[in-house]
Structure formats: structure tokens, C-alpha cells
Amino acid sequence: MKVAVSIPDDVYAEADRVAQQRGVNRSALYTRALRRLLVDEEGDALTRIIDDTCDEGDREDLADVARADLVDSGAWTW
């Protein structure tokens, strides 16, 4: 898919330099960078979920919170 985006001149120049050093075109470099960002964002979302779960209970009661979340999720059946 072709898209048009605006980026600062200095970022463009640095990206062009890095692409040349690595022997790839800009499209390949931008694709790789976006994939890394998306993976990082997904990891951040997981971290937020874990943090939210930890905030729901007393720190000394984290095992009970985790068990309750597991049962509530339907992943565990009796």
C-alpha cells in the first residue's frame, strides 16, 4: 500500500542515511520501524493490563487478585 506522510527533514535525512547503510530502501526501513513500534505498543498494552490488575487489590493479596481474574475470564472452570 502506498501512503503519503509528512516527517521532519532531519528525520527523513537520518532515515535515508540508515537505509543506505543497511542496504535497504526507505520503504523497507519504515516498515521495519513501524513493526517494532507496533510490537512495543502491544507490549505496553499488556503492561497496562497487568498494572491495572495489580492496582485492584492489596499488594499482599496479588495472588488472590490473579486467581479471581483467571476465574472471571472463563479460562478456568471448576
Biopython code that builds the backbone (N, CA, C, O; Angstrom):
import numpy as np
from Bio.PDB.StructureBuilder import StructureBuilder

atoms = [
    (1, "MET", "N", (0.848, -1.164, 0.000)),
    (1, "MET", "CA", (0.000, 0.000, 0.000)),
    (1, "MET", "C", (0.893, 1.225, 0.000)),
    (1, "MET", "O", (1.877, 1.287, 0.737)),
    (2, "LYS", "N", (0.559, 2.164, -0.799)),
    (2, "LYS", "CA", (1.299, 3.419, -0.828)),
    (2, "LYS", "C", (0.569, 4.438, 0.029)),
    (2, "LYS", "O", (-0.655, 4.556, -0.025)),
    (3, "VAL", "N", (1.342, 5.174, 0.822)),
    (3, "VAL", "CA", (0.783, 6.228, 1.657)),
    (3, "VAL", "C", (1.698, 7.442, 1.570)),
    (3, "VAL", "O", (2.879, 7.320, 1.246)),
    (4, "ALA", "N", (1.161, 8.574, 1.853)),
    (4, "ALA", "CA", (1.953, 9.797, 1.929)),
    (4, "ALA", "C", (1.923, 10.293, 3.363)),
    (4, "ALA", "O", (0.856, 10.446, 3.958)),
    (5, "VAL", "N", (3.101, 10.542, 3.908)),
    (5, "VAL", "CA", (3.197, 11.052, 5.266)),
    (5, "VAL", "C", (4.171, 12.225, 5.276)),
    (5, "VAL", "O", (5.034, 12.336, 4.405)),
    (6, "SER", "N", (4.026, 13.075, 6.248)),
    (6, "SER", "CA", (4.953, 14.190, 6.418)),
    (6, "SER", "C", (5.819, 13.915, 7.628)),
    (6, "SER", "O", (5.319, 13.598, 8.708)),
    (7, "ILE", "N", (7.126, 14.039, 7.438)),
    (7, "ILE", "CA", (8.070, 13.881, 8.546)),
    (7, "ILE", "C", (9.072, 15.033, 8.479)),
    (7, "ILE", "O", (9.294, 15.599, 7.408)),
    (8, "PRO", "N", (9.664, 15.376, 9.592)),
    (8, "PRO", "CA", (10.651, 16.456, 9.595)),
    (8, "PRO", "C", (11.841, 16.120, 8.685)),
    (8, "PRO", "O", (12.210, 14.957, 8.527)),
    (9, "ASP", "N", (12.419, 17.147, 8.101)),
    (9, "ASP", "CA", (13.540, 16.965, 7.181)),
    (9, "ASP", "C", (14.701, 16.201, 7.810)),
    (9, "ASP", "O", (15.310, 15.348, 7.165)),
    (10, "ASP", "N", (15.009, 16.510, 9.076)),
    (10, "ASP", "CA", (16.139, 15.851, 9.723)),
    (10, "ASP", "C", (15.883, 14.361, 9.930)),
    (10, "ASP", "O", (16.806, 13.555, 9.812)),
    (11, "VAL", "N", (14.637, 13.984, 10.238)),
    (11, "VAL", "CA", (14.283, 12.573, 10.408)),
    (11, "VAL", "C", (14.384, 11.853, 9.065)),
    (11, "VAL", "O", (14.888, 10.733, 8.986)),
    (12, "TYR", "N", (13.902, 12.504, 8.020)),
    (12, "TYR", "CA", (13.980, 11.932, 6.668)),
    (12, "TYR", "C", (15.438, 11.688, 6.273)),
    (12, "TYR", "O", (15.781, 10.615, 5.776)),
    (13, "ALA", "N", (16.287, 12.685, 6.495)),
    (13, "ALA", "CA", (17.694, 12.557, 6.121)),
    (13, "ALA", "C", (18.373, 11.431, 6.900)),
    (13, "ALA", "O", (19.139, 10.653, 6.331)),
    (14, "GLU", "N", (18.093, 11.348, 8.186)),
    (14, "GLU", "CA", (18.694, 10.283, 9.015)),
    (14, "GLU", "C", (18.189, 8.908, 8.582)),
    (14, "GLU", "O", (18.965, 7.955, 8.506)),
    (15, "ALA", "N", (16.900, 8.808, 8.301)),
    (15, "ALA", "CA", (16.337, 7.538, 7.837)),
    (15, "ALA", "C", (16.956, 7.136, 6.505)),
    (15, "ALA", "O", (17.266, 5.963, 6.294)),
    (16, "ASP", "N", (17.137, 8.092, 5.613)),
    (16, "ASP", "CA", (17.745, 7.813, 4.318)),
    (16, "ASP", "C", (19.180, 7.311, 4.504)),
    (16, "ASP", "O", (19.603, 6.366, 3.838)),
    (17, "ARG", "N", (19.924, 7.948, 5.413)),
    (17, "ARG", "CA", (21.299, 7.528, 5.693)),
    (17, "ARG", "C", (21.346, 6.100, 6.243)),
    (17, "ARG", "O", (22.168, 5.289, 5.817)),
    (18, "VAL", "N", (20.460, 5.806, 7.188)),
    (18, "VAL", "CA", (20.426, 4.469, 7.799)),
    (18, "VAL", "C", (20.022, 3.422, 6.756)),
    (18, "VAL", "O", (20.590, 2.331, 6.717)),
    (19, "ALA", "N", (19.056, 3.750, 5.925)),
    (19, "ALA", "CA", (18.625, 2.818, 4.873)),
    (19, "ALA", "C", (19.791, 2.496, 3.945)),
    (19, "ALA", "O", (19.994, 1.336, 3.586)),
    (20, "GLN", "N", (20.551, 3.502, 3.559)),
    (20, "GLN", "CA", (21.696, 3.272, 2.679)),
    (20, "GLN", "C", (22.744, 2.416, 3.371)),
    (20, "GLN", "O", (23.303, 1.504, 2.761)),
    (21, "GLN", "N", (23.013, 2.701, 4.636)),
    (21, "GLN", "CA", (23.998, 1.910, 5.392)),
    (21, "GLN", "C", (23.596, 0.448, 5.452)),
    (21, "GLN", "O", (24.447, -0.437, 5.357)),
    (22, "ARG", "N", (22.320, 0.192, 5.608)),
    (22, "ARG", "CA", (21.827, -1.180, 5.737)),
    (22, "ARG", "C", (21.535, -1.847, 4.406)),
    (22, "ARG", "O", (21.245, -3.042, 4.350)),
    (23, "GLY", "N", (21.612, -1.075, 3.346)),
    (23, "GLY", "CA", (21.380, -1.629, 2.016)),
    (23, "GLY", "C", (19.921, -1.958, 1.752)),
    (23, "GLY", "O", (19.612, -2.904, 1.026)),
    (24, "VAL", "N", (19.023, -1.176, 2.342)),
    (24, "VAL", "CA", (17.584, -1.370, 2.113)),
    (24, "VAL", "C", (16.989, -0.063, 1.612)),
    (24, "VAL", "O", (17.581, 1.002, 1.787)),
    (25, "ASN", "N", (15.836, -0.145, 0.997)),
    (25, "ASN", "CA", (15.173, 1.080, 0.576)),
    (25, "ASN", "C", (14.407, 1.681, 1.758)),
    (25, "ASN", "O", (14.227, 1.037, 2.792)),
    (26, "ARG", "N", (13.963, 2.921, 1.584)),
    (26, "ARG", "CA", (13.254, 3.594, 2.672)),
    (26, "ARG", "C", (11.986, 2.852, 3.066)),
    (26, "ARG", "O", (11.661, 2.777, 4.251)),
    (27, "SER", "N", (11.273, 2.310, 2.104)),
    (27, "SER", "CA", (10.029, 1.589, 2.423)),
    (27, "SER", "C", (10.305, 0.435, 3.375)),
    (27, "SER", "O", (9.559, 0.227, 4.332)),
    (28, "ALA", "N", (11.367, -0.313, 3.121)),
    (28, "ALA", "CA", (11.714, -1.440, 3.995)),
    (28, "ALA", "C", (12.104, -0.946, 5.386)),
    (28, "ALA", "O", (11.730, -1.545, 6.394)),
    (29, "LEU", "N", (12.854, 0.144, 5.429)),
    (29, "LEU", "CA", (13.255, 0.703, 6.723)),
    (29, "LEU", "C", (12.047, 1.186, 7.519)),
    (29, "LEU", "O", (11.927, 0.893, 8.709)),
    (30, "TYR", "N", (11.143, 1.931, 6.859)),
    (30, "TYR", "CA", (9.953, 2.438, 7.546)),
    (30, "TYR", "C", (9.045, 1.296, 8.002)),
    (30, "TYR", "O", (8.464, 1.352, 9.086)),
    (31, "THR", "N", (8.928, 0.266, 7.174)),
    (31, "THR", "CA", (8.111, -0.891, 7.545)),
    (31, "THR", "C", (8.678, -1.556, 8.796)),
    (31, "THR", "O", (7.937, -1.903, 9.716)),
    (32, "ARG", "N", (9.991, -1.728, 8.820)),
    (32, "ARG", "CA", (10.631, -2.363, 9.976)),
    (32, "ARG", "C", (10.433, -1.510, 11.239)),
    (32, "ARG", "O", (10.145, -2.037, 12.313)),
    (33, "ALA", "N", (10.587, -0.213, 11.097)),
    (33, "ALA", "CA", (10.421, 0.683, 12.243)),
    (33, "ALA", "C", (8.985, 0.651, 12.762)),
    (33, "ALA", "O", (8.758, 0.614, 13.972)),
    (34, "LEU", "N", (8.021, 0.664, 11.850)),
    (34, "LEU", "CA", (6.617, 0.615, 12.275)),
    (34, "LEU", "C", (6.282, -0.712, 12.942)),
    (34, "LEU", "O", (5.550, -0.743, 13.931)),
    (35, "ARG", "N", (6.812, -1.802, 12.408)),
    (35, "ARG", "CA", (6.564, -3.107, 13.045)),
    (35, "ARG", "C", (7.090, -3.116, 14.473)),
    (35, "ARG", "O", (6.417, -3.603, 15.382)),
    (36, "ARG", "N", (8.282, -2.582, 14.672)),
    (36, "ARG", "CA", (8.844, -2.523, 16.033)),
    (36, "ARG", "C", (7.969, -1.672, 16.949)),
    (36, "ARG", "O", (7.720, -2.041, 18.097)),
    (37, "LEU", "N", (7.507, -0.546, 16.443)),
    (37, "LEU", "CA", (6.645, 0.324, 17.236)),
    (37, "LEU", "C", (5.355, -0.392, 17.611)),
    (37, "LEU", "O", (4.898, -0.291, 18.749)),
    (38, "LEU", "N", (4.773, -1.104, 16.676)),
    (38, "LEU", "CA", (3.522, -1.816, 16.948)),
    (38, "LEU", "C", (3.716, -2.911, 17.983)),
    (38, "LEU", "O", (2.852, -3.118, 18.835)),
    (39, "VAL", "N", (4.835, -3.612, 17.921)),
    (39, "VAL", "CA", (5.135, -4.637, 18.923)),
    (39, "VAL", "C", (5.309, -3.982, 20.292)),
    (39, "VAL", "O", (4.805, -4.485, 21.297)),
    (40, "ASP", "N", (6.027, -2.855, 20.326)),
    (40, "ASP", "CA", (6.205, -2.141, 21.597)),
    (40, "ASP", "C", (4.871, -1.682, 22.162)),
    (40, "ASP", "O", (4.626, -1.805, 23.362)),
    (41, "GLU", "N", (4.013, -1.155, 21.304)),
    (41, "GLU", "CA", (2.699, -0.686, 21.751)),
    (41, "GLU", "C", (1.867, -1.837, 22.303)),
    (41, "GLU", "O", (1.165, -1.674, 23.301)),
    (42, "GLU", "N", (1.945, -2.994, 21.662)),
    (42, "GLU", "CA", (1.206, -4.164, 22.147)),
    (42, "GLU", "C", (1.727, -4.570, 23.513)),
    (42, "GLU", "O", (0.947, -4.908, 24.404)),
    (43, "GLY", "N", (3.043, -4.539, 23.684)),
    (43, "GLY", "CA", (3.634, -4.850, 24.987)),
    (43, "GLY", "C", (3.216, -3.846, 26.040)),
    (43, "GLY", "O", (2.971, -4.210, 27.190)),
    (44, "ASP", "N", (3.134, -2.579, 25.650)),
    (44, "ASP", "CA", (2.687, -1.552, 26.590)),
    (44, "ASP", "C", (1.252, -1.796, 27.029)),
    (44, "ASP", "O", (0.912, -1.584, 28.193)),
    (45, "ALA", "N", (0.406, -2.242, 26.102)),
    (45, "ALA", "CA", (-0.994, -2.526, 26.450)),
    (45, "ALA", "C", (-1.053, -3.667, 27.461)),
    (45, "ALA", "O", (-1.826, -3.609, 28.418)),
    (46, "LEU", "N", (-0.242, -4.702, 27.255)),
    (46, "LEU", "CA", (-0.205, -5.822, 28.189)),
    (46, "LEU", "C", (0.285, -5.351, 29.557)),
    (46, "LEU", "O", (-0.255, -5.755, 30.587)),
    (47, "THR", "N", (1.294, -4.510, 29.565)),
    (47, "THR", "CA", (1.797, -3.968, 30.830)),
    (47, "THR", "C", (0.706, -3.189, 31.554)),
    (47, "THR", "O", (0.563, -3.304, 32.771)),
    (48, "ARG", "N", (-0.066, -2.395, 30.809)),
    (48, "ARG", "CA", (-1.160, -1.629, 31.436)),
    (48, "ARG", "C", (-2.199, -2.565, 32.043)),
    (48, "ARG", "O", (-2.713, -2.296, 33.128)),
    (49, "ILE", "N", (-2.512, -3.656, 31.359)),
    (49, "ILE", "CA", (-3.490, -4.622, 31.880)),
    (49, "ILE", "C", (-2.968, -5.237, 33.180)),
    (49, "ILE", "O", (-3.706, -5.364, 34.157)),
    (50, "ILE", "N", (-1.707, -5.612, 33.180)),
    (50, "ILE", "CA", (-1.106, -6.203, 34.376)),
    (50, "ILE", "C", (-1.095, -5.184, 35.515)),
    (50, "ILE", "O", (-1.440, -5.506, 36.651)),
    (51, "ASP", "N", (-0.694, -3.952, 35.196)),
    (51, "ASP", "CA", (-0.667, -2.906, 36.223)),
    (51, "ASP", "C", (-2.057, -2.642, 36.782)),
    (51, "ASP", "O", (-2.224, -2.491, 37.992)),
    (52, "ASP", "N", (-3.056, -2.586, 35.906)),
    (52, "ASP", "CA", (-4.430, -2.362, 36.355)),
    (52, "ASP", "C", (-4.880, -3.482, 37.285)),
    (52, "ASP", "O", (-5.542, -3.227, 38.292)),
    (53, "THR", "N", (-4.527, -4.710, 36.955)),
    (53, "THR", "CA", (-4.889, -5.853, 37.784)),
    (53, "THR", "C", (-4.231, -5.743, 39.156)),
    (53, "THR", "O", (-4.854, -6.016, 40.182)),
    (54, "CYS", "N", (-2.981, -5.344, 39.157)),
    (54, "CYS", "CA", (-2.259, -5.208, 40.428)),
    (54, "CYS", "C", (-2.849, -4.096, 41.282)),
    (54, "CYS", "O", (-2.855, -4.189, 42.510)),
    (55, "ASP", "N", (-3.343, -3.047, 40.641)),
    (55, "ASP", "CA", (-3.908, -1.924, 41.378)),
    (55, "ASP", "C", (-5.262, -2.251, 41.993)),
    (55, "ASP", "O", (-5.729, -1.528, 42.874)),
    (56, "GLU", "N", (-5.902, -3.331, 41.543)),
    (56, "GLU", "CA", (-7.241, -3.673, 42.031)),
    (56, "GLU", "C", (-7.223, -4.220, 43.450)),
    (56, "GLU", "O", (-8.238, -4.157, 44.144)),
    (57, "GLY", "N", (-6.116, -4.745, 43.884)),
    (57, "GLY", "CA", (-6.083, -5.358, 45.207)),
    (57, "GLY", "C", (-4.892, -4.902, 46.014)),
    (57, "GLY", "O", (-3.999, -4.211, 45.525)),
    (58, "ASP", "N", (-4.911, -5.304, 47.244)),
    (58, "ASP", "CA", (-3.802, -5.026, 48.133)),
    (58, "ASP", "C", (-2.571, -5.749, 47.591)),
    (58, "ASP", "O", (-2.676, -6.884, 47.127)),
    (59, "ARG", "N", (-1.420, -5.110, 47.646)),
    (59, "ARG", "CA", (-0.187, -5.713, 47.116)),
    (59, "ARG", "C", (0.098, -7.074, 47.751)),
    (59, "ARG", "O", (0.711, -7.934, 47.119)),
    (60, "GLU", "N", (-0.335, -7.274, 48.974)),
    (60, "GLU", "CA", (-0.092, -8.545, 49.640)),
    (60, "GLU", "C", (-1.100, -9.589, 49.192)),
    (60, "GLU", "O", (-0.989, -10.763, 49.546)),
    (61, "ASP", "N", (-2.071, -9.162, 48.420)),
    (61, "ASP", "CA", (-3.154, -10.042, 48.023)),
    (61, "ASP", "C", (-3.154, -10.285, 46.509)),
    (61, "ASP", "O", (-4.187, -10.642, 45.943)),
    (62, "LEU", "N", (-2.001, -10.092, 45.847)),
    (62, "LEU", "CA", (-1.937, -10.191, 44.394)),
    (62, "LEU", "C", (-2.288, -11.587, 43.880)),
    (62, "LEU", "O", (-2.875, -11.713, 42.806)),
    (63, "ALA", "N", (-1.944, -12.624, 44.618)),
    (63, "ALA", "CA", (-2.274, -13.979, 44.190)),
    (63, "ALA", "C", (-3.782, -14.161, 44.142)),
    (63, "ALA", "O", (-4.300, -14.792, 43.221)),
    (64, "ASP", "N", (-4.497, -13.613, 45.129)),
    (64, "ASP", "CA", (-5.959, -13.701, 45.127)),
    (64, "ASP", "C", (-6.556, -12.923, 43.958)),
    (64, "ASP", "O", (-7.514, -13.380, 43.334)),
    (65, "VAL", "N", (-5.995, -11.749, 43.658)),
    (65, "VAL", "CA", (-6.475, -10.954, 42.519)),
    (65, "VAL", "C", (-6.264, -11.737, 41.221)),
    (65, "VAL", "O", (-7.160, -11.795, 40.379)),
    (66, "ALA", "N", (-5.091, -12.335, 41.061)),
    (66, "ALA", "CA", (-4.794, -13.102, 39.852)),
    (66, "ALA", "C", (-5.735, -14.291, 39.721)),
    (66, "ALA", "O", (-6.220, -14.583, 38.628)),
    (67, "ARG", "N", (-5.995, -14.981, 40.832)),
    (67, "ARG", "CA", (-6.916, -16.118, 40.782)),
    (67, "ARG", "C", (-8.314, -15.657, 40.415)),
    (67, "ARG", "O", (-8.983, -16.299, 39.605)),
    (68, "ALA", "N", (-8.762, -14.572, 40.989)),
    (68, "ALA", "CA", (-10.102, -14.055, 40.692)),
    (68, "ALA", "C", (-10.208, -13.660, 39.230)),
    (68, "ALA", "O", (-11.221, -13.944, 38.590)),
    (69, "ASP", "N", (-9.176, -13.005, 38.682)),
    (69, "ASP", "CA", (-9.185, -12.620, 37.272)),
    (69, "ASP", "C", (-9.226, -13.856, 36.375)),
    (69, "ASP", "O", (-9.905, -13.859, 35.348)),
    (70, "LEU", "N", (-8.506, -14.892, 36.757)),
    (70, "LEU", "CA", (-8.483, -16.113, 35.963)),
    (70, "LEU", "C", (-9.862, -16.763, 35.941)),
    (70, "LEU", "O", (-10.340, -17.175, 34.884)),
    (71, "VAL", "N", (-10.488, -16.853, 37.082)),
    (71, "VAL", "CA", (-11.828, -17.435, 37.154)),
    (71, "VAL", "C", (-12.824, -16.569, 36.394)),
    (71, "VAL", "O", (-13.643, -17.093, 35.638)),
    (72, "ASP", "N", (-12.770, -15.252, 36.581)),
    (72, "ASP", "CA", (-13.692, -14.333, 35.906)),
    (72, "ASP", "C", (-13.526, -14.353, 34.392)),
    (72, "ASP", "O", (-14.485, -14.104, 33.662)),
    (73, "SER", "N", (-12.324, -14.644, 33.913)),
    (73, "SER", "CA", (-12.076, -14.630, 32.477)),
    (73, "SER", "C", (-12.722, -15.813, 31.769)),
    (73, "SER", "O", (-12.890, -15.796, 30.550)),
    (74, "GLY", "N", (-13.084, -16.837, 32.528)),
    (74, "GLY", "CA", (-13.680, -18.025, 31.921)),
    (74, "GLY", "C", (-12.613, -19.020, 31.442)),
    (74, "GLY", "O", (-12.945, -20.094, 30.941)),
    (75, "ALA", "N", (-11.335, -18.661, 31.596)),
    (75, "ALA", "CA", (-10.260, -19.557, 31.183)),
    (75, "ALA", "C", (-10.114, -20.734, 32.150)),
    (75, "ALA", "O", (-9.478, -21.736, 31.824)),
    (76, "TRP", "N", (-10.702, -20.605, 33.331)),
    (76, "TRP", "CA", (-10.603, -21.654, 34.343)),
    (76, "TRP", "C", (-12.012, -22.092, 34.694)),
    (76, "TRP", "O", (-12.887, -21.268, 34.959)),
    (77, "THR", "N", (-12.215, -23.366, 34.694)),
    (77, "THR", "CA", (-13.515, -23.874, 35.107)),
    (77, "THR", "C", (-13.337, -24.853, 36.245)),
    (77, "THR", "O", (-12.305, -25.516, 36.350)),
    (78, "TRP", "N", (-14.336, -24.944, 37.090)),
    (78, "TRP", "CA", (-14.277, -25.831, 38.250)),
    (78, "TRP", "C", (-14.673, -27.220, 37.860)),
    (78, "TRP", "O", (-14.687, -28.118, 38.703)),
]
sb = StructureBuilder()
sb.init_structure("model")
sb.init_model(0)
sb.init_chain("A")
sb.init_seg("    ")
for serial, (resi, resn, name, xyz) in enumerate(atoms, 1):
    if name == "N":
        sb.init_residue(resn, " ", resi, " ")
    sb.init_atom(name, np.array(xyz, "f"), 0.0, 1.0, " ", f" {name:<3s}", serial, name[0])
structure = sb.get_structure()
